[in-house]
Amino acid sequence: QAQLQESGPGVVKPSQTLSLTCTGSGDSITTTDWSWIRQAPGKGLERMGAVNKVGIPFYSASLGGRLSITRATSRNQFSLQLTSVTHLDTPVYYCARWYIESGTARHDSWGQGPQVTVSS
């Protein structure tokens, strides 16, 4: 099973761009699909977007075009860039493997979920 390690800055200033990277081991990122998911305190999981095994990204409309997901297959990595961050973008961010089971989207191999703080 894939293991995912997330990396990125813990603090980002308002209006700047948040960048996070997820590095996979045990599975090539070209063999399956991957999601970025976040969770604010006291809230449910929010699936921000995904990148499929051939590198095509999908984005949640709720982010208003602020999200970009890219891959670096030579490093077995996929990354998130979220522009124009505000204090509402301060939840815990997770990367995870995305798959379909019995017609239902599921996630496993979750990254550790670093906390991101938006602060000036």
C-alpha positions as CSV (number, residue, x, y, z in Angstrom):
1,Q,0.0,0.0,0.0
2,A,1.2,3.5,-0.8
3,Q,2.6,5.7,1.9
4,L,2.3,9.4,1.6
5,Q,4.5,12.2,3.1
6,E,3.3,15.8,3.0
7,S,5.6,18.8,3.1
8,G,5.1,22.5,3.0
9,P,5.2,25.7,5.1
10,G,3.3,25.8,8.3
11,V,2.5,29.5,8.0
12,V,1.3,31.5,5.0
13,K,0.5,35.2,4.9
14,P,-3.0,36.3,3.8
15,S,-3.4,36.8,0.0
16,Q,-0.3,34.6,-0.7
17,T,-0.2,31.2,-2.2
18,L,-0.1,28.0,-0.2
19,S,2.0,25.2,-1.7
20,L,2.0,21.6,-0.4
21,T,3.7,18.6,-1.8
22,C,2.8,14.9,-1.3
23,T,5.5,12.4,-1.9
24,G,4.5,8.8,-2.4
25,S,6.4,5.6,-1.6
26,G,5.4,2.0,-2.2
27,D,3.2,2.9,-5.2
28,S,3.9,5.0,-8.3
29,I,1.6,8.0,-8.6
30,T,1.0,7.0,-12.2
31,T,-0.9,3.8,-11.2
32,T,-3.8,5.4,-9.4
33,D,-5.7,8.6,-8.6
34,W,-4.9,11.0,-5.7
35,S,-6.9,13.6,-3.8
36,W,-6.2,16.7,-1.7
37,I,-8.7,16.9,1.2
38,R,-8.9,19.4,4.1
39,Q,-10.7,19.6,7.4
40,A,-11.4,22.7,9.4
41,P,-11.8,22.4,13.2
42,G,-15.2,21.0,14.0
43,K,-16.0,20.6,10.3
44,G,-16.3,17.6,8.0
45,L,-13.8,16.6,5.3
46,E,-13.7,18.8,2.2
47,R,-12.4,17.2,-0.9
48,M,-10.6,20.0,-2.7
49,G,-9.6,18.3,-5.9
50,A,-7.7,15.4,-7.4
51,V,-5.3,14.3,-10.0
52,N,-5.8,11.0,-11.9
53,K,-3.3,8.4,-13.0
54,V,-2.7,10.1,-16.3
55,G,-2.2,13.5,-14.7
56,I,-5.6,15.2,-15.4
57,P,-6.6,17.4,-12.4
58,F,-10.1,17.9,-11.1
59,Y,-11.1,20.8,-8.8
60,S,-13.9,21.5,-6.5
61,A,-16.0,24.4,-7.7
62,S,-16.2,25.7,-4.1
63,L,-12.6,27.0,-4.4
64,G,-13.5,29.4,-7.1
65,G,-10.6,28.6,-9.4
66,R,-7.9,29.2,-6.7
67,L,-6.6,25.6,-6.8
68,S,-4.0,24.0,-9.0
69,I,-2.8,20.4,-8.7
70,T,0.3,19.2,-10.5
71,R,2.4,16.1,-10.6
72,A,6.2,15.5,-10.8
73,T,6.3,11.8,-11.8
74,S,10.1,11.6,-11.7
75,R,9.9,12.4,-8.0
76,N,6.7,10.5,-7.4
77,Q,5.1,13.7,-6.1
78,F,1.9,15.6,-6.6
79,S,1.4,19.2,-5.3
80,L,-1.3,21.6,-4.4
81,Q,-1.2,25.4,-4.9
82,L,-4.0,27.5,-3.4
83,T,-3.9,31.1,-4.3
84,S,-5.2,34.2,-2.4
85,V,-5.4,32.4,1.0
86,T,-7.5,33.8,3.8
87,H,-8.0,32.7,7.4
88,L,-10.7,30.4,6.1
89,D,-7.9,28.3,4.4
90,T,-6.4,27.3,7.8
91,P,-7.6,23.7,8.2
92,V,-5.6,20.5,8.2
93,Y,-4.6,19.4,4.7
94,Y,-4.4,15.7,3.7
95,C,-3.3,13.9,0.6
96,A,-4.7,10.5,0.0
97,R,-5.2,7.8,-2.5
98,W,-8.6,7.9,-4.2
99,Y,-10.4,4.9,-5.6
100,I,-13.8,3.6,-6.5
101,E,-15.3,0.6,-4.6
102,S,-18.8,-0.6,-5.4
103,G,-19.6,2.7,-7.1
104,T,-18.5,4.8,-4.1
105,A,-15.4,7.1,-3.9
106,R,-13.1,6.1,-1.1
107,H,-9.7,7.2,0.2
108,D,-6.9,5.5,1.9
109,S,-3.1,5.9,2.4
110,W,-3.6,9.3,4.1
111,G,-0.8,11.6,4.6
112,Q,-0.1,12.9,8.1
113,G,-2.0,16.1,7.6
114,P,0.1,19.2,8.4
115,Q,-1.7,22.1,10.0
116,V,-1.6,25.3,8.0
117,T,-1.9,28.7,9.6
118,V,-2.7,31.8,7.6
119,S,-1.3,34.7,9.5
120,S,0.4,38.0,8.8
